[in-house]
Amino acid sequence: MSQTVMLDNVEHHDLRLISRPAGSLGDNINLALVVPAEFADVQREYPILFRQTGNGGFQAFALLGLEADENLFLDETGWHARYIPAIQARGPFSIGLRSAEDRPERTIMVDTGHPRISRTEGDPLFLPHGGNAPALERVLNALRTLHAGMATADAMFAAFQAAGLLAPVNIEIRIDEGTSYELTDFFSVSQDALARLDAATLENLNRSGFLALAFCAIHSTGNVRRLIELKTHRRHS
């Protein structure tokens, strides 16, 4: 059960974070939400795909597996990739708001009921004489990435839509004679549409920083081959 409270270095001085990747700790997922601020890192490891939200907007995801609750980068020895999406790296922490002198102030929240939080196992959150320990600093970096990325995601998707870059895509993957997968309800950046853009639109996208993000999304689709290799290896090992 969630027990989310404001993180306090006095009350929670002895809290520890179990940082190791593990399916039992919530890492067995086939999709991880990602934000524009991490596209450059994500595209080196995972396919970046988009899905529509209920209100007509979009969200970006890193594809980690071909089946539900399947992370092909995760095994009993760890998460085998150079980058772990910030949504997972943040663990049981989030950013909240509190009132301070009649104005809202961002604060760090922690779910003390989460299986990654312990008082006997894992890495300390705080140093013995005060200050943040390395484990908490890693969490704060992930939260900063998410906060910065969410602030620009809507503008990025609006620019992509205005330029006609988002196109629905169905991904069909055949592992062997008896095993195939079809991934539906996804969108991607259309390379053909990008190639047809006029100079003014390209300049606007480049000036806003969104052109580089479009190329990250396009280049990331080559990582589908890696997913196929990992799935094939897992099926035959």
N, C-alpha and C positions, 0 to 999 in steps of 0.2 A: 504494500500500500504506500502511495506517495506521501511523504512527510516533508514537504518543501518549506524551508525556512531561510531567513537571511543568514548568510555565513558570518560568523562572529569569531574573531581570533582568540577571544577569551573563553567563551562558552564551548567552542569547538577546537580548543588548542590541541586536543589529543586525537582528532579525527585523522584517519588515513585513507588513502585512495588506492584501490587495487587497479593498477594501470594496465596489466597484461591483457591483450586481446583474448577473448574466449566466447564461444557460442553461448555458454551459460550466463554470461554477463551482458548479453544483448548485441553481440556482433554477428550473429547468424542472420543477416539480412541480404536481400538481393538488390535493393535500391537504397542509396544514401542521398539525402538532400544535399545539394552543393550550391554555393553562391558564387557570383561573378569574381569575387576577390580571390578565389582559389582555383579558378579555371586553369591557369597556367600550370599549376601543380597536378591537378586532377587529370588533365588531358594526356599526361605522360604515362598514366597507369590504367585509366578506365575510360570506357565510352561515356560521353556526356549526352544525355537525351532529355527531352522536355515533355512535360505533361500539362494539360490544361487543368485549372482549378475550377471549382464550382461557380466562381464569380466571373469566369471568362478570362482570367489571367493565366499565367504560366509559372511553373516551377522547374528547376533544373535538377537532374539526378545523375549520380554516377551509377552505372550498371555493374553490379558485383557478382551476379549469378544468373542462371537461366531458369531457375525454379524458385518458388516461394521459400523463404527462410534458408537460402543457400548463398553463402559467401565463398566463392571459389578461391579467394586469396587467403582464406583462413583455414588453418588446421591445428592440430594439437600442439604444434611448436610455435605458433604465432600467426601474425598477419603479414603475408609476404608481399609487400609493396613498399615503394619508397615514400609514399604519402598516404596518410589515413585521413579521410574527409573530416572536416572540423566538427560536423554534427556528432560524429562518433568520438573524436578526441576530447570533446568537452565533457564527456561522461555525464554524471548526474547533476551538472551545474547549469545555471541559466542566468540571464540578466533580468532583474526585476526593477521596480520603481518604488521609491519611498518618498514621503513628504519631508522636505528639509527647508525650514525657514520659508514656508509658504510656496515652495517650488519643488517640482519633482526632481529626484536625484537617482541616477542609476546605481544599483547595488547588485552584489553577487548572491544568488540563491543556491541552496544545495538541498537535494532530496536525501535526507538522512536515512530513509528507509530503503534506498537503492542498494542492490547487492555489491556494488563497487565501493561502498562506504563501510569502513570498519574502524574499530579502535584497537585491533590486535594484529591486523595483517595489512600489508601494502606500504606505500610511501607516505610519510607525514605531509600534511598540508602546510604546516607552519614550522618555522625554525624554533629551536628550544628557547631562545631569548627574544622571540618576536620576529616578525617579517615573514614573507612568503617563502616557502620551500620550493625547490625546482618543480615538484609535481603540480603545485598550484599555479606556478608561472606558466607551465605548459597549457593548463586549462584556460588561463586568462588569455593566452595568445589565440587559442581556438575560439573563444568567445568574441574577441576583437575581430577576428576574421569573419565570423558569422554576422556580427553587428554591422560591420562595414559593407559586407556583401548584400545583406538584405536591404540596406539603404539605397543601393543602386540597381537591384534586380528588376523592379517594376519599370524603371526608365530604360533599361537595356531591352527588355521584352517589348516595350512600346516602340522603341526604335526599330527592332527587328521586324515587328508587324507592319509598321509604316513603310518599311523598305521591301515588304513582301518576301522576307527571307525564311519564314517558318513554314515548313511543309510537313504534312503527316507522313510517317514512315512505318512500314511493317518489316520486321527483321525475321527472316526465316533461316534457321540454322539446322543443318543436318550433321549429326555426330557420327552415326553409322546407319546400317540398313534398317534397324528397328527403332532408332532414336532421333527425333527431330523436335525442334521448338519453334514456335511462332510468337514473337513479341509484338503486341499490338497496342494501340492507343498512345503511341509516342509521336513526338515531333522532333525534327532536327533542322539545322540550318542547311538550306539548299545551296549546294555549290553552284548549280546552274543559275539560280536566281542571283547569287552574289556576282557571278561573272557578267550578268546583264545590267548591273547597276550603272547609272550615269555618274559622271565625275562629281557632281555636286552632292549626291547622296553618299558616295564613297568618302568625300571629304568630311561631311558632317559626322558620319560614323567614326571616321578616324579621329577627328577632333575630340569626340566624346569618349574615346577609348573603347567603343563597342566593336569596331572593326576587328581589332586584335582578339576580342572575345569570340567573335563569330568564327575566326580561323581556328581558335582553340577547339571549339565545338566540332568543326569539320575534321580537323586532324585527329581528334580523339576517337572517331569511329573506327580507325584502324585497329584499336584495341579489342574489337570484337574477335579478331583472330586469336588474341591471347586467351580470351574466355573459352573459345573452342578448344584450344590446346589444354587448358587447365581442366576442362570438363572431360575431355578424352582421357587424360592421364588419370583423373579420379575414377572414372568408370572402369579402367583396366588395371588399377593398382590394388 
